[in-house]
């Protein structure tokens, strides 16, 4: 039987991707409608969401590496 993996931040990556898509959709819609204030808000949402996804992915990778190191240490004892 496989050991269960730890649950890591289940909404981090999908939530960030959804926020980035909403920001991108808002940019396109506000360019078509010539609405400057909402265009600025949509650009800000996109610029906040994209690094959030990247940082979340980096944290997941680092946690996976730490799990592998911990397993190796447990096996060597």
ABEGO torsion letter per residue (X at the ends): XBBBBBBBGAAAAAAAAAAAAAAAAAAAAAAAAGBAAAAAAAAAAAAAAAAAAAAAAAAAAAAAAAAAAAAAAAAAX
